[in-house]
Amino acid sequence: MAYTLLIASVAAMFTLTSCDPLEKYADGEDDLKTLKNYVNDMMENYYYWADEMPAGNANATNVEDYFKSKLIAKDHWSWMMDGDYFRELMTGVSTSSYGFHLGQPIDHFKDYGVYVTYVEANSPVGKAGIGRGWRMTHINNTPVEDCIKNNTFYTELDKSSNSFKFQTPNNETKEFTLSQASYKSSSVVKTALFTKADFPTLSAAAKVGYINYVDFSESLKSEIINALQQMKDEGVTDLILDLRYNGGGDLELCETICSALAPASANGKKLCTLTHSKANKALNESYKIKRDSKSLDLKRLFVIQSKGTASASEVVINCLSPYMEVHNVGRISYGKPNGMYLFAYPTINLKNESEYSKVLYGFLPICFYTLNCNDEANYENGINPENLRYDDVYKDFSAQEGMIAACLQYIATGSYPLENELYTVNSATKAASGPVLVEKNPKKAGAYIVR
């Protein structure tokens, strides 16, 4: 059975029937031959490029290598997961971890330090009070730089309990001993209302809403709905939607969000169309903008983006642009104008959470492209920003952070600040060179639909 990765959840469209070619895999044998047969049936029936698909490596010794061998050369989007990751995706409950997200501000800042970009509020790190902009200096009394050089950073980080030393943005040293734990993830990292008191150049009447949204997760739907309602209640005059760390997710939820953001003049009009392979044209489906009493009254939208902005996040930009001003600030986005169905092996009823424990693997092959109302989806190489900006990890998500401040200045004056005008780097923490931290098992981008 499948889930779909991009902007809408069309459960009714893919109700499993006796005709479904994958229903015969409900028993879930774990032998490699059966898994390869499952992959073949799935790909031949649903893969967007099924007519170009290679035969696959019959000698592959595991299902992941076999699945990858079935992908066409241009397809760098399709992926698969194990059962634990599947359950985390579907429920929003993280497997054991510390709960921080890390990055190095090498671009523009030339800083090779390892910084916390954001934290999960319910995680051990979140509960300890560790925040964005904190630089991790030591793990178990070993300098982080040495761990990266010796290729032991993730070995240490994977331990169930560790001591950490951080340097705060105020140059204070903080030490913690933490243990990994399971926790409920968050999709909304922060909401705020910016006024003249926060950014003096704004007009006295300006009320600029801010939502930092990191995951189009159906299981966490209430968080973004509540955040949008907060913006409605505040009577915001403009909205900054921060998608710099949002790699996509549920397609139906994206439709809900776009309907809340679109102007009244767009109500009832086509938001997007899912286009499938030639063999599956009958599955093509269009989605409409469905405003309701909770929708905002915006004439324009400001989106913060980065290379981590993908799939459903890009749909927001591409599909709302024909109906309103969408000002996108930051770096070029990931580039994923297509979506996938999430196939669970063995086949289960994805509406029944009690069956999730049976799942051994989840497969996410590209099955469709998402076009806007003008039939456009020309961003396989990413969406260029209107204004180039860099992730200002040295500051919290505030009116002083570089990307947010750029949006606020445009709202206030109609023009963006100069490139270097907003950025400052603490010389005590900046390093001219250093080891680069290679991201381990990065979260894959996608947008999905429930089958």
C-alpha positions in Angstrom: 0.0 0.0 0.0 1.3 3.5 -0.6 1.6 6.9 0.9 2.5 9.9 -1.4 5.2 12.4 -1.1 4.6 16.0 -2.3 1.4 18.0 -1.6 -1.8 16.1 -1.3 -3.1 13.0 0.2 -5.5 11.3 -2.1 -6.6 8.3 0.0 -9.8 7.8 -2.0 -7.9 7.6 -5.3 -5.8 4.7 -4.3 -8.1 2.5 -2.2 -6.5 -0.9 -2.3 -8.7 -3.4 -4.1 -8.3 -7.0 -5.2 -7.0 -5.7 -8.5 -4.0 -4.0 -6.8 -0.9 -5.8 -8.1 0.8 -5.5 -4.7 -1.9 -7.0 -2.6 -0.4 -10.4 -3.0 2.6 -9.2 -0.9 0.6 -8.8 2.3 2.2 -11.9 3.9 5.6 -10.2 4.0 8.1 -12.9 3.3 11.6 -11.5 3.9 13.6 -13.6 1.4 15.5 -11.6 -1.2 13.7 -13.3 -4.2 10.3 -12.2 -3.0 11.5 -8.7 -2.2 13.0 -8.4 -5.7 9.7 -9.6 -7.2 7.8 -6.9 -5.1 10.2 -4.2 -6.4 9.6 -5.3 -10.0 5.8 -5.3 -9.7 5.8 -1.9 -7.9 8.1 -0.2 -10.4 6.5 -1.7 -13.5 3.1 -0.6 -12.4 3.8 2.8 -10.8 7.2 4.2 -11.6 7.0 7.4 -13.7 9.8 6.2 -16.1 8.7 2.5 -16.2 9.1 2.4 -20.0 12.8 3.5 -19.6 13.6 1.4 -16.5 16.7 -0.8 -16.6 16.3 -4.5 -15.9 18.0 -4.2 -12.6 21.0 -6.0 -11.1 19.9 -9.6 -10.7 23.0 -10.3 -8.6 22.3 -7.6 -6.0 22.7 -9.1 -2.5 20.2 -6.8 -0.8 16.9 -5.1 -1.6 18.3 -1.5 -1.4 20.9 -2.2 -4.0 18.4 -3.9 -6.2 15.9 -1.0 -5.9 18.6 1.5 -6.8 19.6 -0.6 -9.9 16.0 -0.1 -11.2 16.2 3.7 -11.3 16.9 5.6 -14.5 20.1 7.7 -14.6 18.4 11.1 -14.0 16.4 9.9 -11.0 18.2 11.2 -7.9 14.9 11.5 -6.0 13.5 8.0 -5.5 14.6 6.3 -2.2 13.6 3.7 0.3 13.7 3.3 4.1 13.7 0.6 6.8 10.7 -0.1 9.0 11.9 2.1 11.9 12.2 5.2 9.6 8.8 4.3 8.1 7.1 4.4 11.6 8.9 7.7 12.4 7.6 9.2 9.2 4.0 8.0 9.7 3.6 8.8 13.4 5.9 11.8 14.0 7.5 9.9 16.9 11.2 10.0 16.6 13.4 7.0 17.3 15.9 7.6 20.0 18.1 10.6 19.3 19.3 13.8 21.0 17.1 16.1 18.9 19.4 18.7 17.5 20.1 19.6 13.9 23.6 20.7 13.0 25.3 22.6 10.3 28.5 24.5 9.3 28.2 28.1 8.0 30.9 27.6 5.4 29.2 29.4 2.5 29.7 33.1 2.7 30.8 33.0 6.4 33.8 30.6 5.8 33.2 29.2 9.3 33.9 25.5 9.8 32.5 25.4 13.3 29.6 23.0 14.0 26.5 24.9 15.0 23.0 24.0 16.2 20.6 25.2 13.4 17.4 24.3 15.3 16.3 21.8 18.0 13.3 19.5 18.5 11.4 21.1 21.4 10.4 17.8 23.0 13.9 16.2 22.7 16.6 15.9 25.3 18.4 18.8 23.7 15.3 20.9 23.6 14.5 20.2 27.3 18.1 21.1 28.2 17.6 24.6 26.8 20.2 24.3 24.1 19.4 26.6 21.2 20.1 27.8 17.7 23.5 29.4 17.2 25.2 27.3 19.9 28.6 26.0 18.7 29.4 22.4 19.7 33.0 22.5 20.7 33.6 19.1 22.4 32.0 15.6 22.6 33.2 13.6 25.5 36.0 16.1 26.1 37.4 15.6 22.5 37.4 18.7 20.3 34.7 18.4 17.6 37.3 19.4 15.0 39.4 16.4 16.0 36.4 14.1 15.8 35.6 15.2 12.3 39.3 14.9 11.2 39.5 11.4 12.7 36.1 10.4 11.2 34.7 9.6 14.6 32.2 12.4 15.0 29.1 10.2 14.2 30.6 7.3 16.1 30.5 9.5 19.2 27.2 11.1 18.4 25.6 7.7 17.9 26.3 6.7 21.5 23.3 6.5 23.7 24.8 8.9 26.2 27.4 11.7 25.7 28.8 14.7 27.4 28.7 17.9 25.2 30.4 21.2 25.5 28.9 24.3 23.7 29.8 27.9 23.2 26.7 30.1 23.3 26.2 33.2 21.1 27.2 35.2 24.2 30.5 33.3 24.4 29.5 31.4 27.5 30.6 27.8 27.9 27.9 25.3 28.7 28.3 21.6 29.4 25.7 18.9 29.4 25.5 15.1 29.8 22.6 13.8 27.8 21.0 10.5 26.8 19.2 9.8 23.6 15.4 9.3 23.9 12.3 8.9 21.8 10.0 11.9 21.6 7.2 13.5 19.5 8.7 15.6 16.7 7.6 19.1 16.0 6.9 20.6 12.6 6.6 24.2 13.6 9.8 25.4 15.2 8.7 28.9 15.9 6.0 31.5 15.3 6.3 35.2 15.9 4.7 38.5 15.2 7.1 41.3 14.1 6.1 45.0 14.5 7.8 48.4 14.5 9.1 47.6 18.0 11.1 44.7 16.6 12.2 46.2 13.3 12.0 50.1 13.5 11.8 50.6 9.8 8.4 48.9 9.6 5.3 51.1 9.6 3.3 51.6 12.8 0.5 49.5 11.2 2.6 46.6 10.1 2.0 43.2 11.6 4.3 40.7 10.0 3.7 37.1 10.9 6.4 34.5 11.0 6.2 30.7 10.8 9.2 28.4 10.8 7.9 25.2 9.3 10.2 22.1 8.9 8.0 19.2 7.9 4.7 18.7 5.9 3.8 15.8 8.2 0.1 14.7 8.3 0.7 13.3 11.8 1.7 16.8 12.9 -1.0 18.7 11.0 -2.5 20.4 14.0 0.7 22.4 14.6 0.7 24.2 11.3 -3.1 24.6 11.4 -2.8 26.2 14.8 0.1 28.4 13.6 -1.9 29.7 10.7 -4.9 30.3 13.0 -2.6 32.3 15.2 -1.6 34.5 12.2 -5.3 34.9 11.4 -6.1 36.0 14.9 -3.2 38.4 15.0 -4.5 40.1 11.8 -1.2 39.9 10.1 -0.6 42.2 7.2 2.3 40.1 5.7 3.6 36.6 6.4 7.1 35.1 6.3 6.9 31.4 5.8 10.4 30.0 6.7 11.0 26.8 4.7 14.8 26.7 4.8 14.9 23.3 6.5 11.7 21.9 5.0 12.2 18.9 2.7 8.5 18.3 1.9 6.0 15.8 3.0 2.3 15.2 2.7 0.6 16.5 -0.5 -2.9 16.9 1.0 -1.5 19.0 3.8 0.3 21.2 1.4 -3.0 21.7 -0.4 -4.5 22.8 2.9 -1.7 25.2 3.6 -1.8 26.7 0.2 -5.6 27.2 0.5 -5.1 29.1 3.7 -2.4 31.4 2.1 -4.0 32.0 -1.3 -5.9 35.3 -1.9 -9.7 35.3 -2.1 -9.5 35.9 -5.8 -7.9 32.4 -6.2 -10.6 30.5 -4.4 -11.9 27.6 -6.4 -9.2 27.8 -9.0 -6.7 25.0 -9.8 -3.8 24.8 -7.5 -1.9 22.0 -9.3 -2.2 18.9 -11.4 -0.5 15.5 -10.7 0.6 14.1 -14.1 1.6 10.4 -14.2 3.3 8.2 -16.8 1.6 7.5 -20.1 0.4 4.1 -18.8 -1.2 5.8 -15.7 -2.8 8.9 -17.3 -6.1 7.8 -15.6 -4.6 8.6 -12.3 -4.0 12.3 -13.2 -5.6 14.5 -10.7 -6.1 18.2 -10.2 -6.4 20.0 -6.9 -8.2 23.3 -6.3 -7.7 26.1 -3.8 -10.3 25.7 -1.1 -10.4 28.8 1.1 -12.5 28.8 4.2 -13.1 31.0 7.3 -9.7 30.2 8.6 -7.8 31.4 5.5 -5.6 34.5 5.7 -6.1 37.7 3.8 -2.8 38.1 2.1 -1.8 39.9 -1.1 1.7 38.6 -1.0 3.8 35.9 0.7 7.5 35.9 1.7 9.2 32.4 1.6 12.6 31.8 3.1 14.4 29.0 1.2 17.7 27.1 1.0 19.1 23.9 -0.6 17.1 22.1 2.1 13.8 23.5 0.7 12.3 20.7 -1.4 9.2 19.1 -2.9 6.1 20.3 -1.1 7.9 23.4 0.0 8.7 24.2 -3.7 5.1 23.5 -4.6 4.0 26.3 -2.3 6.3 28.7 -4.3 5.5 27.3 -7.8 1.7 26.9 -7.4 0.9 30.1 -5.5 3.0 32.3 -7.7 0.4 32.6 -10.5 -2.1 33.9 -7.9 -0.1 36.3 -5.7 3.2 37.9 -5.2 5.6 35.2 -3.8 8.9 36.8 -2.7 11.5 34.0 -2.1 14.6 34.9 -0.2 17.7 32.7 0.5 19.6 30.2 -1.6 18.5 28.1 -4.6 16.1 25.3 -3.6 16.7 21.6 -3.9 14.8 21.0 -7.1 12.1 18.4 -6.9 9.0 19.1 -9.0 7.8 15.5 -8.7 6.3 13.2 -6.1 6.1 9.6 -5.0 3.8 7.0 -3.5 5.1 5.5 -0.3 4.7 1.7 -0.7 4.9 -0.3 2.5 6.2 -3.8 2.4 4.5 -6.0 3.3 1.3 -4.4 2.0 -0.8 -3.1 4.9 -3.7 -0.7 5.6 -2.0 2.6 6.0 -5.0 4.0 7.8 -4.5 1.5 10.6 -1.6 2.5 12.8 -1.6 -0.8 14.6 -0.3 -2.4 11.4 2.8 -0.2 11.2 4.8 -2.7 13.3 4.6 -5.2 10.4 6.4 -3.0 7.9 9.9 -4.0 7.0 10.6 -1.5 4.2 9.1 1.6 2.7 9.7 2.4 -1.0 9.3 5.8 -2.5 9.7 5.8 -6.3 8.8 8.9 -8.3 5.3 8.4 -9.7 4.1 11.8 -10.9 5.1 15.4 -11.6 3.3 18.4 -10.0 2.4 21.2 -12.4 1.0 24.6 -11.4 -2.2 26.0 -13.0 0.0 27.1 -16.0 1.2 23.5 -16.4 4.7 24.6 -15.3 7.2 22.7 -13.1 10.5 23.8 -14.5 12.7 23.5 -11.5 14.5 20.2 -11.6 17.7 22.2 -10.8 16.0 24.3 -8.1 14.1 27.5 -7.8 16.3 30.6 -7.8 15.6 33.1 -5.0 14.5 36.7 -5.7 17.1 37.8 -3.2 20.3 35.8 -2.4 20.8 35.4 1.4 22.7 33.0 3.7 21.5 31.1 6.7 22.5 33.3 9.6 23.1 30.5 12.2 24.7 33.0 14.7 21.3 34.4 15.5 18.0 33.0 16.7 14.9 33.2 14.4 14.3 36.9 15.1 14.1 40.2 13.4 17.9 40.4 13.6 18.5 37.1 11.7 19.8 37.8 8.2 17.1 36.1 6.1 14.2 37.3 8.2 15.6 40.8 8.4 15.9 40.9 4.6 12.2 40.1 4.3 11.3 42.7 6.9 13.3 45.4 5.1 11.6 44.7 1.8 8.2 44.9 3.6 9.2 48.2 5.1 10.9 49.8 2.2 10.2 47.9 -1.0 13.9 46.9 -1.5 16.3 44.4 0.0 19.4 45.3 2.0 22.9 45.0 0.5 24.4 41.5 0.6 26.7 42.1 3.6 24.7 44.7 5.4 23.0 42.3 7.8 25.7 39.8 8.6 28.3 39.8 11.4 30.5 37.0 12.4 32.1 36.6 15.9 35.8 36.5 15.1 36.4 34.4 18.1 34.5 31.5 16.6 35.3 31.9 12.9 37.9 29.6 11.4 39.5 30.3 8.0 39.6 26.6 7.2 38.8 23.3 8.8 37.4 19.9 8.3 34.0 19.6 6.6 31.3 17.6 8.3 29.7 15.3 5.8 26.0 14.8 6.6 25.2 11.3 7.6 22.0 9.7 6.3 20.3 13.0 5.3 16.6 13.0 5.4 15.3 12.5 1.9 13.1 15.0 0.3 9.7 14.1 -0.9 6.0 14.7 -1.1 3.6 11.9 -0.6 -0.1 10.7 -0.9 -1.9 8.0 1.0 -2.9 5.1 -1.2 
